């Protein structure tokens, strides 16, 4: 196996082992824009502008990826979003 082939194989292995998960927030008829924005800022560390943009995407598209990363790190944030009354899941 050539050096290039070894690097390609190692890169493929790293991609598989470091797969990022996503927290998806879904639209609902319950939460206000302000509540969604405040929650995204508090729980996910979004800037107010980023949180507002995500809330608009959720409203018009039905869902939005609000955070990506390793599952263990996202699990706590997703739980906090759910506790705040948002509809969210990790995929």
Secondary structure, 3 states (H helix, E strand, C coil): CCHHHHHHHHHHHHHHHCCCEEEEEECCCCCCHHHHHHHHHHHHCCCHHHHHHHHHHHHHHCEEEEEEECHHHHHHHHHHHHHCCCEEEEC
